[in-house]
Amino acid sequence: MEETKKNPLAKESIEKLLWRFAVPSIVAMLVSSLYNIVDQFFIGRSVGELGNAATNISFPLSISCVAIALLFGIGGASAFNISTGRGENDAKEKEMAVFYMGNASVLLFVCGVFLCGITQIFLEPLLRFFGSPEDVLGYAKTYTRIVSFGFPFLIFTTGGGHLIRADGRPKFAMLCNLTGAVINTVLDALFVFVFQWEMAGAAFATVIGQVVSGLMAVYLLGHCKTVKLCQKHLVLRKTYVGRITTLGLAPCINQLAMMVIQIVMNKSLKYYGAISSYGESIPLACAGIITKVNQVFISFIIGISQGLQPIVGFNYGAGKYSRVKESYKKACVCGFAVSSVAFCLFQFAPSQIISIFGNGSEEYYQFATSYFRVFLFFTFLNFSQKITSNFLTAIGKPKGGIFLSFTQQIFFLLPLLILFPLWFGIDGIMYAGPVADFMSAAVAVGMAVREFRRAEYR
């Protein structure tokens, strides 16, 4: 018990801990989203609408990378933190924590290599399945074929960042991502504007930044602060892989649901756009930009939820339930504040935001402005589902987190995306967003209330 009292996760103020863990997580997530935003900016300025549409077509593969990273990154980090908390009084649990760290690291890289191979082999069928029009396909193939070589490094950096944070080094996790993003931005300007390599230049810049970040993450995980990884910890074992996968399923499924939604939305935008005044490419280009701008806001929310993870995971494992409850409440306050700022930006400055990524026709700006204001209307509620889902996973209750991950994307948004356009045309795609957001927020609040009514929190 004496060691537990010495652990900062058990004794420091919740505000200080959230600041320490959430800020680097937010920066890491922002940097990750900036890879797409930066490419979108340079491609929009050099290639135009078709280039922006191409990056939107390939976006499901980027979501797949994040899904794998969260599956083994958050899963491994959650298992590590819970075992570390229990390990203060149990030597066996403490040893198990190291295996979770090692097994998660191996799974991240192996799955990244596998996804890269699948993309290279089935590139054109995948892009067509994602909804690529003929005039966009060539741009999408050029960009995606190159960026897929960075998938193993992107997945390892993103997932490894969670493991590095769980090891008590959030600033180093942030540094990995920040270094890659700076390299990507500098090389984007050089390759796209100076060398005029257009789509290929943006793709090469992205891969080089990801490789550097990935190698930094490998070094940091090889030199952990709280544990020592040995070769035996890298040997995959069914027990550890199962636990990691179970705890990482909720955030992974949330990302996979986003990928399914992205594919359905691309196909819907292409079909209903073709029979509207906008045409096929304008809705795809606008939605792609807006999705990635929204990812910047989501990065704050995910960063807060990830910063919450080691705090509640350790304290729940150590039986300090009052600190668990306090941590969740303060994370929600932060999430609501960020969400409210995003809501104001999306409602009052949509045309200014969209103009950053290049010029377009009157119809282009008209669709983009409407999409911002309608589809993202309930942005100020979106924090609740993600924070609550990750919270349930962090305290070792992945079933609740998995269910909550399904609500917004699969249970609500997917059927609405199919049904609403039948009645309202392309505008129905926009109306589906706020309805799904409101319903998923209501479910998240209900699940949080039920959890905190349990006896241990009183």
C-alpha positions in Angstrom: 0.0 0.0 0.0 2.9 2.3 0.6 3.9 2.2 -3.0 0.4 3.0 -4.1 0.4 6.1 -2.0 3.7 7.2 -3.7 2.3 6.8 -7.2 1.2 10.3 -8.6 -1.8 8.7 -10.2 -3.1 7.9 -6.7 -2.4 11.2 -4.9 -2.0 14.2 -7.2 -4.9 16.5 -7.9 -7.2 15.4 -10.8 -6.8 18.8 -12.5 -3.0 18.4 -12.6 -3.1 14.8 -13.8 -5.7 15.6 -16.5 -3.5 18.5 -17.7 -0.4 16.4 -17.6 -1.9 13.5 -19.6 -4.6 15.1 -21.7 -2.5 18.0 -23.2 0.2 15.8 -24.7 -2.6 13.4 -25.9 -4.4 16.2 -27.5 -1.3 17.5 -29.2 -0.5 13.9 -30.4 -4.0 13.5 -31.9 -3.9 17.0 -33.4 -0.6 16.2 -35.0 -2.1 13.0 -36.4 -5.1 14.8 -37.9 -2.8 17.5 -39.3 -1.2 14.9 -41.6 -4.5 14.8 -43.4 -5.2 18.5 -43.1 -1.8 19.6 -44.4 -2.1 17.3 -47.4 -5.6 18.6 -48.0 -4.3 22.2 -47.9 -1.4 21.7 -50.4 -3.4 19.4 -52.7 -6.3 21.8 -52.7 -4.0 24.7 -53.6 -2.2 22.8 -56.3 -4.6 20.2 -57.8 -8.0 21.6 -56.8 -11.4 20.0 -56.2 -10.5 16.6 -57.8 -7.4 16.3 -55.6 -9.5 17.1 -52.5 -12.0 14.5 -53.5 -9.2 11.9 -54.0 -7.9 12.3 -50.5 -11.5 11.8 -49.2 -11.8 8.6 -51.2 -8.6 7.2 -49.6 -9.6 8.4 -46.1 -11.2 5.0 -45.1 -7.7 3.5 -45.2 -6.4 6.2 -42.8 -9.3 5.4 -40.5 -8.4 1.7 -40.7 -4.9 2.6 -39.5 -6.3 4.5 -36.5 -8.7 1.6 -35.7 -5.8 -0.9 -35.5 -3.7 1.6 -33.5 -6.5 2.1 -31.0 -7.3 -1.6 -30.8 -3.8 -2.6 -29.6 -2.6 0.8 -28.4 -5.5 1.7 -26.0 -6.1 -2.0 -25.3 -2.4 -2.6 -24.3 -2.2 0.7 -22.4 -5.5 -0.1 -20.5 -4.3 -3.6 -19.6 -0.9 -2.2 -18.6 -2.3 0.5 -16.3 -4.9 -1.7 -14.6 -2.2 -4.4 -14.0 0.2 -1.8 -12.7 -2.4 -0.4 -10.3 -3.2 -3.9 -9.0 0.5 -4.8 -9.1 1.3 -2.5 -6.2 0.1 -5.3 -4.1 0.5 -8.3 -6.4 3.9 -9.1 -8.0 2.3 -11.4 -10.6 0.1 -8.6 -11.9 3.2 -6.3 -12.1 5.0 -8.9 -14.3 1.9 -9.3 -16.5 1.9 -5.6 -17.2 5.2 -5.9 -19.1 3.8 -8.6 -21.3 0.9 -6.4 -22.3 3.3 -3.7 -23.3 5.4 -6.1 -25.4 2.6 -8.0 -27.1 0.8 -4.8 -28.0 3.9 -3.4 -29.6 4.3 -6.5 -31.9 0.7 -6.5 -32.9 0.8 -2.9 -33.9 3.6 -3.3 -36.4 2.6 -6.7 -37.8 -0.9 -5.5 -38.5 0.5 -2.3 -40.2 2.5 -4.5 -42.6 -0.5 -6.6 -43.4 -2.7 -3.6 -44.2 0.0 -2.2 -46.4 0.2 -5.4 -48.4 -3.6 -5.6 -48.8 -3.7 -2.0 -50.0 -1.0 -2.6 -52.6 -2.6 -5.8 -54.0 -6.2 -4.6 -54.1 -5.7 -0.8 -54.6 -8.1 -0.1 -57.5 -10.9 -2.3 -56.3 -10.7 -0.8 -52.8 -10.8 2.8 -54.2 -13.8 2.0 -56.4 -15.5 0.3 -53.4 -14.9 3.5 -51.4 -16.9 5.4 -54.0 -14.3 7.0 -56.4 -15.7 8.6 -59.6 -13.7 8.0 -62.7 -12.3 11.5 -62.9 -11.0 11.2 -59.3 -9.6 7.6 -59.5 -6.3 8.4 -61.0 -5.5 11.0 -58.4 -6.6 8.6 -55.6 -4.5 5.7 -56.9 -1.3 7.9 -57.1 -1.8 9.2 -53.6 -2.9 6.0 -51.8 -0.3 3.7 -53.4 2.5 5.8 -51.9 1.0 6.6 -48.5 0.2 2.9 -47.9 3.9 2.3 -47.4 3.7 4.5 -44.3 0.9 2.4 -42.7 3.1 0.3 -40.4 4.8 3.4 -39.1 1.6 5.4 -38.7 0.0 2.6 -36.8 3.0 2.0 -34.6 3.4 5.7 -33.8 -0.3 6.2 -33.0 -0.7 3.0 -31.0 2.7 3.2 -29.5 1.9 6.7 -28.2 -0.7 5.2 -25.9 1.8 2.7 -24.6 4.4 5.5 -24.0 1.8 7.6 -22.2 0.9 4.6 -20.1 4.6 4.3 -19.2 4.3 7.8 -17.7 5.9 9.8 -20.6 3.2 11.7 -22.3 5.5 14.5 -23.5 7.7 11.9 -25.4 4.6 10.5 -27.1 3.7 14.0 -28.2 7.2 14.6 -29.4 7.0 11.5 -31.7 3.9 12.8 -33.5 5.1 16.4 -33.5 8.4 15.6 -35.2 6.6 13.7 -38.0 4.1 16.4 -38.6 6.7 19.1 -38.9 8.7 17.0 -41.4 5.5 16.4 -43.3 4.6 20.1 -43.5 8.0 21.2 -44.6 8.3 18.5 -47.2 4.8 19.1 -48.5 5.7 22.7 -49.3 8.9 21.5 -51.0 7.6 18.6 -52.9 4.2 20.1 -54.0 5.0 23.8 -54.5 8.7 23.7 -55.4 9.1 20.3 -57.2 5.5 20.4 -58.4 5.0 16.7 -57.7 1.3 17.4 -56.8 -0.4 14.2 -55.4 2.7 12.2 -55.3 4.6 14.9 -53.5 2.1 15.2 -50.7 2.1 11.4 -50.4 5.9 11.1 -50.2 6.0 13.9 -47.6 3.5 12.1 -45.4 5.4 8.7 -45.6 8.7 10.3 -44.7 7.2 12.0 -41.6 5.5 8.8 -40.5 8.7 6.7 -40.8 10.7 9.2 -38.6 7.9 9.2 -36.0 7.6 5.4 -36.0 11.4 4.9 -35.5 11.2 7.3 -32.6 8.4 5.3 -31.0 10.4 2.1 -31.4 13.3 3.6 -29.5 11.1 5.0 -26.7 9.3 1.7 -26.2 12.7 -0.1 -26.1 13.7 2.2 -23.3 10.7 2.3 -21.0 10.6 4.3 -17.8 8.7 2.0 -15.5 9.4 -1.4 -16.9 12.0 -3.2 -19.0 10.9 -4.9 -22.2 12.8 -8.1 -23.0 12.6 -10.4 -25.9 10.3 -12.8 -24.0 7.7 -10.0 -23.7 7.5 -9.7 -27.4 6.4 -13.3 -27.9 2.6 -13.3 -28.6 0.5 -15.2 -26.1 -3.2 -15.9 -26.3 -3.9 -14.7 -22.8 -2.3 -11.3 -23.3 -3.5 -10.8 -26.9 -7.1 -11.6 -25.8 -7.1 -9.2 -22.9 -5.5 -6.4 -25.1 -8.0 -7.0 -27.9 -11.0 -7.0 -25.5 -10.0 -3.7 -23.9 -9.2 -2.1 -27.2 -12.4 -3.1 -29.0 -14.5 -0.2 -28.1 -12.3 2.6 -29.6 -11.4 0.3 -32.5 -15.0 -0.4 -33.3 -15.7 3.4 -33.1 -13.1 3.9 -35.8 -14.3 1.0 -37.9 -17.8 2.4 -37.7 -16.5 5.7 -38.9 -14.9 3.9 -41.8 -18.2 2.2 -42.7 -20.0 5.5 -42.5 -17.3 7.2 -44.6 -17.7 4.6 -47.4 -21.6 4.8 -47.3 -21.4 8.6 -47.2 -19.0 8.7 -50.2 -21.3 6.5 -52.2 -24.4 8.5 -51.2 -22.7 11.8 -51.9 -21.6 10.5 -55.3 -25.1 9.1 -56.2 -27.3 11.9 -54.9 -24.8 14.6 -55.9 -25.0 13.3 -59.5 -28.8 13.9 -59.6 -28.5 17.3 -57.9 -27.2 20.7 -59.1 -23.8 20.0 -57.4 -22.6 17.1 -59.5 -20.5 14.1 -58.2 -17.2 15.8 -57.2 -18.3 18.9 -55.3 -20.1 17.0 -52.4 -17.2 14.5 -52.2 -14.6 17.3 -52.1 -16.5 19.4 -49.5 -17.4 16.5 -47.3 -13.8 15.4 -47.3 -12.5 18.7 -46.2 -15.2 19.1 -43.5 -14.6 15.6 -42.2 -11.0 16.4 -41.7 -11.7 19.8 -40.1 -14.1 18.1 -37.7 -11.3 15.6 -37.0 -9.3 18.5 -35.5 -12.1 19.1 -33.0 -12.5 15.3 -32.4 -8.7 15.2 -31.7 -9.3 17.4 -28.6 -12.1 15.2 -27.4 -10.2 11.9 -28.0 -7.1 13.5 -26.4 -9.1 14.3 -23.3 -10.5 10.8 -23.1 -7.0 9.3 -23.6 -5.6 11.5 -20.9 -8.4 10.2 -18.7 -7.5 6.6 -19.4 -4.4 6.1 -17.2 -5.9 8.1 -14.3 -9.2 6.2 -14.0 -7.5 2.8 -15.0 -5.0 3.0 -12.2 -7.4 4.4 -9.6 -10.1 1.9 -10.4 -7.6 -0.9 -10.1 -6.4 0.5 -6.8 -10.0 0.8 -5.5 -10.0 4.7 -5.3 -13.5 5.1 -6.8 -14.1 8.7 -5.7 -11.1 9.8 -7.8 -12.5 7.8 -10.7 -15.8 9.6 -10.5 -14.1 13.0 -10.1 -11.8 12.4 -13.1 -14.7 11.5 -15.4 -16.7 14.6 -14.4 -13.8 17.0 -15.0 -13.0 15.4 -18.3 -16.6 16.0 -19.4 -16.4 19.7 -18.4 -13.3 20.1 -20.5 -15.0 18.2 -23.4 -18.1 20.4 -23.3 -16.0 23.6 -23.3 -14.0 22.4 -26.4 -17.2 21.2 -28.1 -18.9 24.6 -27.6 -16.0 26.5 -29.2 -16.2 24.1 -32.2 -19.9 24.6 -32.5 -19.5 28.4 -32.7 -16.8 28.1 -35.4 -18.8 25.6 -37.5 -22.0 27.7 -37.3 -20.5 31.2 -37.8 -17.4 30.8 -39.9 -18.0 27.9 -42.4 -17.1 29.8 -45.6 -13.9 31.2 -44.0 -12.8 27.7 -43.0 -13.5 26.1 -46.4 -11.7 28.8 -48.3 -8.5 27.9 -46.6 -8.4 24.8 -48.8 -8.6 26.4 -52.1 -11.2 28.2 -54.3 -14.3 26.7 -55.8 -17.6 27.5 -57.6 -20.6 29.1 -56.0 -22.2 25.7 -55.7 -19.1 24.5 -53.9 -19.3 27.1 -51.2 -23.0 26.8 -50.9 -22.8 23.0 -50.2 -19.9 23.4 -47.9 -21.6 26.0 -45.8 -24.8 24.0 -45.5 -22.9 20.8 -44.6 -21.0 22.6 -41.8 -24.0 24.1 -40.2 -26.5 21.3 -40.6 -24.5 18.0 -40.3 -22.4 19.3 -37.4 -25.2 21.2 -35.6 -25.0 19.1 -32.4 -21.2 19.3 -32.2 -21.5 20.7 -28.6 -22.9 17.3 -27.5 -20.4 15.0 -29.2 -17.9 14.9 -26.4 -20.1 12.7 -24.2 -20.1 9.5 -26.3 -16.4 9.4 -26.9 -15.4 10.2 -23.3 -17.9 7.8 -21.8 -16.9 5.0 -24.2 -13.2 5.3 -23.4 -13.9 5.7 -19.7 -15.8 2.4 -19.6 -13.0 0.6 -21.4 -10.3 2.1 -19.1 -12.0 0.7 -16.0 -12.1 -2.7 -17.5 -15.8 -2.7 -18.7 -15.3 -3.0 -22.5 -18.8 -4.4 -23.2 -20.3 -1.0 -22.3 -17.7 0.8 -24.3 -18.2 -1.4 -27.3 -22.0 -0.9 -27.2 -21.6 2.9 -26.9 -19.2 2.9 -29.8 -21.9 1.3 -31.9 -24.6 3.8 -31.0 -23.6 7.0 -32.9 -22.2 5.5 -36.1 -23.9 2.1 -36.6 -27.2 2.2 -34.7 -28.2 5.7 -35.5 -26.2 7.4 -38.3 -25.9 4.5 -40.8 -29.6 3.8 -41.1 -30.4 7.6 -41.2 -27.8 8.0 -44.0 -29.7 5.4 -46.0 -33.3 6.5 -45.2 -33.2 10.4 -45.1 -31.8 10.9 -48.7 -34.7 8.8 -50.0 -37.0 11.6 -48.7 -34.9 14.7 -48.8 -32.3 13.9 -51.5 -28.7 15.0 -50.9 -29.9 17.3 -48.0 -31.0 14.2 -46.2 -27.3 13.2 -45.7 -26.9 16.5 -43.8 -30.0 16.0 -41.7 -28.8 12.5 -40.6 -25.8 14.0 -38.7 -27.5 16.0 -35.9 -30.2 13.5 -35.3 -27.6 10.7 -34.7 -25.4 12.9 -32.6 -28.3 13.9 -30.3 -29.5 10.3 -29.8 -26.0 8.9 -29.1 -25.3 11.7 -26.5 -28.5 10.8 -24.7 -27.5 7.1 -24.5 -24.0 8.1 -23.3 -25.4 10.2 -20.5 -27.7 7.4 -19.5 -24.9 4.8 -19.3 -22.7 7.2 -17.3 -25.5 7.8 -14.7 -26.1 4.0 -14.4 -22.3 3.4 -13.8 -22.0 6.0 -11.1 -25.1 4.7 -9.2 -23.1 1.6 -8.4 -22.4 1.1 -4.7 -18.6 1.5 -4.8 -18.9 5.1 -6.0 -20.9 6.2 -2.9 
